[in-house]
């Protein structure tokens, strides 16, 4: 069997097994039941669920007996992984990832008054530009 490697996206609010991960560490579930450690095979297939977060490059050590979604899924459900390294979370957003992270970080801390002010300043063509994007 070939080694399976990939990416694990971990929201900061997630108390799961990778919450305290670090490079070089083996992370293992304490039992063989869900929830699994979901390892996305490519960075492009990684689902950004909550913000802020961390992104880990890992190698699957144990997925024995875990029912996989399908033979064509872009991820593997695992019980144990070796954390190789942390990957900049900006990598998830392509060439302009640093700018996207800056916007997400700002947006996750704005208050209602700022949201209302931004809505007032919205460009009249904003909806059309959003649809094109």
N, C-alpha and C positions, 0 to 999 in steps of 0.2 A: 504494500500500500504506500502511495506517495504521501508525503507530508502535506497537510492542508494548512495554508496560512491565510491571513487576511486581517481585517480591521474590526475592532469592537468599539462602538460608540457608547460612551457612558455619561449620561447627564449628571451634573454635580449633585442633584437631588436624589440620585439613585443609591439606596443603601445596600445594593447587591454585592456580590463577591468581588467585583472589580473596583469597588469604591476606594480602596486604599492601595491600588495597584502601583507598581513601579517597574522599571526596566529590569529584566533578569529574574523576576519573581514568577514562580509557578502558582497559578490561581486555580483552585479546585472547589467544586461544589461539595457540600458536606453530605449530600445524598444524591441519588440517581434519578430524581424526579424534576419536573419543571419548577420554576422557569429555568431554561437553558441559558448557557452563554452563547449568544448569537454572533457568529464570526462571518462577516460579509467578505466574499472572495475578492472584491475589488473596492476601491475607494468610491467609485461611481455608484455602486449599489448600496452604499451605506445610507441608512435612513436617519435623518436628523429629526429627532422626536421632541426634545426639550432643550432649553438653553438656560444657562451656560453648560458646557460639557468638556469632556476630554476624549481623545481618540488614541487608541492603542493599536500597534501592529503586533500581532500574536501568531503563534504556531499552535495548532490543535494537538493536544496530547492524548485526549480521551473523548471519543464520541461513540464508543462501543455500546450497542444496544439501544441507542437513542434513535427514535423514529424520525427520519428526516422528512422535510416537506415534500420533496420530489427529487428525482435524479437531475432535474434541470434547474433547481433553485440556485440562486446566487448567494447562498449562505449555508453554513453548516451549524447545526445545533450541537454544542459541545458540553462536556462535563468538566474538562480541565484544559487550560491553555498555559503556554509559557509566554509571558509578556516580553517581547523583544525590545520595544522602545515606544515612547510616546511620540505621536506624530502631531505636528501643528494642526489644530482643528480647522484652521484656515484652508488647509489642503482640500477640504470637502467642497469648497466653493470655487475651485478653479483659479484661473489667472488673477482674478481680482479678489481672492479670498481674504486678504488682510482688510480690505475695505468693507467687505460683507460682514466680517467679524466685528469691525468697529461699529457698524450700523446696528447689528444685533445686540451688541453690548450696551450701546446707548439706549436702544429701544426697550431693553429689559429693565431699565431703571428710570424711565420717565414717569412723571406724575400726570394726573388728569388735566391740570391746567396747561401743561406743555402739549399734550395730545390735542386738546381743543384748539390751541394756537396754531399748531401744525395743520390741522384740518382747515382753519380759516385761510391759511396761506397756500393751500393746495392749488396747483396750476389747473386752469380750466381744461387742458388737454390731458390731464393726469390719467383719467380712466382709459382713454384711447391708447396712451403709451403703455399702460399696464397690460392691456389686452394684447398688444403687439409683442410684448416681451414674453 
